[in-house]
Amino acid sequence: LFNTSSGDDVKDGGEEDQDGNTSHDVGDDNDNDEDNETKADHRVSSRQRRHRKKESEQPPPSTTEGQEWGEFLHQPGKRYYDFSQIRDEISRDTNRLAGLHSKGVSPTPIHLKIYSPTVLSLTMVDLPGLTKVAVKDQPADIEEQIYSMNCQYGSNPNAILLAVTSANTDLASSDALKLARELDPRGERTIGVLTKLDLMDPGTDASEILHNKVIPLRRGYIAVVNRGQRDIDADLSIRVGLRNEERFFRTHPVYSRDRSITGKCGTMNLARNLNGILIHHIRDCLPELKIRIANMMGDVQGELDALGMPEGSGEDPGALGGKLLGLLSKF
């Protein structure tokens, strides 16, 4: 992704046990049997209620498949159902890798798996935006670091390059498109992504770019409207941001009337486009992958045949001795 736009776990019943001991005292020796039995039943029912309460704090096993959750590779088995906690964990891990409150970058990736029944299956790599001048405590070679990092991931021939550029700037000065052209000269795996369409000057639009007439790309351009910094500071949810984006394109005097670019507007259309590219890529690569696997299996089988049958396999000892002599003679 080339971008030029810049809960605590529940303890093992410790607190619950403590509350239970203070709420329900055990009867003394002078209590009669009936009082003891009544209090014992009361304690059992209280434990059952507390157990049900503890289970309700965790997502029900039968409904977790329809819920959204995230899991980090550096925290295997721990699922986050609150996405604000995911953002906090990303910030903590970024500070750990790149330095506390630092503007530096680190080549070590943060692996995050997001499950949701409402999204498509994709693997995204979010790379830092290209920069020219070091700010604050950034190293002097920050431009070279980010450039090499983008080249490392973008040079993969199986990667789709998203050249993200602001629509309110001159497309010819896009560093993302320049780098994408270096890594993908034929333009077979580059998609232009236009952002900040809502910040363009009144009376202007990006229809010429979406029609692929300015700087043509084989896979064309997709226009999106993301949340602004004010929306992020106000903790505007992504779902609300997507609804605002859909409303923007639906009510825009140009994008809503030109049917030829309607399918090129919106984050959902970008996701569908990427998912379709992924499916076609898998379909194209499967025959070659099958041939490679078959060749590898043939090579391994040839090595096994050259080594002969293992000892104790039921073959005649004389035959095994002959194979051994043959191997020794070859050696």
Secondary structure in CASP SS format (residue, H / E / C, confidence):
PFRMAT SS
TARGET T0000
AUTHOR 0000-0000-0000
METHOD secondary structure of the structure
MODEL  1
L C 1.00
F E 1.00
N E 1.00
T C 1.00
S C 1.00
S C 1.00
G C 1.00
D C 1.00
D C 1.00
V C 1.00
K C 1.00
D C 1.00
G C 1.00
G H 1.00
E H 1.00
E H 1.00
D H 1.00
Q H 1.00
D H 1.00
G H 1.00
N H 1.00
T H 1.00
S H 1.00
H C 1.00
D C 1.00
V C 1.00
G C 1.00
D C 1.00
D C 1.00
N C 1.00
D C 1.00
N C 1.00
D H 1.00
E H 1.00
D H 1.00
N H 1.00
E H 1.00
T H 1.00
K H 1.00
A H 1.00
D H 1.00
H H 1.00
R H 1.00
V H 1.00
S H 1.00
S H 1.00
R H 1.00
Q H 1.00
R H 1.00
R H 1.00
H H 1.00
R H 1.00
K H 1.00
K H 1.00
E H 1.00
S H 1.00
E H 1.00
Q C 1.00
P C 1.00
P C 1.00
P C 1.00
S C 1.00
T C 1.00
T H 1.00
E H 1.00
G H 1.00
Q C 1.00
E C 1.00
W E 1.00
G E 1.00
E E 1.00
F E 1.00
L C 1.00
H C 1.00
Q C 1.00
P C 1.00
G C 1.00
K C 1.00
R E 1.00
Y E 1.00
Y C 1.00
D C 1.00
F H 1.00
S H 1.00
Q H 1.00
I H 1.00
R H 1.00
D H 1.00
E H 1.00
I H 1.00
S H 1.00
R H 1.00
D H 1.00
T H 1.00
N H 1.00
R H 1.00
L H 1.00
A H 1.00
G C 1.00
L C 1.00
H C 1.00
S C 1.00
K C 1.00
G C 1.00
V C 1.00
S C 1.00
P C 1.00
T C 1.00
P C 1.00
I C 1.00
H C 1.00
L E 1.00
K E 1.00
I E 1.00
Y E 1.00
S C 1.00
P C 1.00
T C 1.00
V C 1.00
L C 1.00
S C 1.00
L C 1.00
T C 1.00
M C 1.00
V C 1.00
D C 1.00
L C 1.00
P C 1.00
G C 1.00
L C 1.00
T C 1.00
K C 1.00
V C 1.00
A C 1.00
V C 1.00
K C 1.00
D C 1.00
Q C 1.00
P C 1.00
A C 1.00
D C 1.00
I H 1.00
E H 1.00
E H 1.00
Q H 1.00
I H 1.00
Y H 1.00
S H 1.00
M H 1.00
N H 1.00
C H 1.00
Q H 1.00
Y H 1.00
G H 1.00
S C 1.00
N C 1.00
P C 1.00
N C 1.00
A C 1.00
I C 1.00
L E 1.00
L E 1.00
A E 1.00
V E 1.00
T E 1.00
S E 1.00
A C 1.00
N C 1.00
T C 1.00
D C 1.00
L H 1.00
A H 1.00
S H 1.00
S C 1.00
D H 1.00
A H 1.00
L H 1.00
K H 1.00
L H 1.00
A H 1.00
R H 1.00
E H 1.00
L H 1.00
D C 1.00
P C 1.00
R C 1.00
G C 1.00
E C 1.00
R C 1.00
T E 1.00
I E 1.00
G E 1.00
V E 1.00
L E 1.00
T E 1.00
K C 1.00
L H 1.00
D H 1.00
L H 1.00
M C 1.00
D C 1.00
P C 1.00
G C 1.00
T C 1.00
D C 1.00
A C 1.00
S H 1.00
E H 1.00
I H 1.00
L H 1.00
H C 1.00
N C 1.00
K C 1.00
V C 1.00
I C 1.00
P C 1.00
L C 1.00
R C 1.00
R C 1.00
G C 1.00
Y E 1.00
I E 1.00
A E 1.00
V C 1.00
V C 1.00
N C 1.00
R C 1.00
G C 1.00
Q H 1.00
R H 1.00
D H 1.00
I H 1.00
D H 1.00
A C 1.00
D C 1.00
L C 1.00
S C 1.00
I H 1.00
R H 1.00
V H 1.00
G H 1.00
L H 1.00
R H 1.00
N H 1.00
E H 1.00
E H 1.00
R H 1.00
F H 1.00
F H 1.00
R H 1.00
T H 1.00
H C 1.00
P C 1.00
V C 1.00
Y C 1.00
S C 1.00
R C 1.00
D C 1.00
R H 1.00
S H 1.00
I H 1.00
T H 1.00
G C 1.00
K C 1.00
C E 1.00
G C 1.00
T H 1.00
M H 1.00
N H 1.00
L H 1.00
A H 1.00
R H 1.00
N H 1.00
L H 1.00
N H 1.00
G H 1.00
I H 1.00
L H 1.00
I H 1.00
H H 1.00
H H 1.00
I H 1.00
R H 1.00
D H 1.00
C H 1.00
L H 1.00
P H 1.00
E H 1.00
L H 1.00
K H 1.00
I H 1.00
R H 1.00
I H 1.00
A H 1.00
N H 1.00
M H 1.00
M H 1.00
G H 1.00
D H 1.00
V H 1.00
Q H 1.00
G H 1.00
E H 1.00
L H 1.00
D H 1.00
A H 1.00
L H 1.00
G C 1.00
M C 1.00
P C 1.00
E C 1.00
G C 1.00
S C 1.00
G C 1.00
E C 1.00
D C 1.00
P H 1.00
G H 1.00
A H 1.00
L H 1.00
G H 1.00
G H 1.00
K H 1.00
L H 1.00
L H 1.00
G H 1.00
L H 1.00
L H 1.00
S H 1.00
K H 1.00
F C 1.00
END
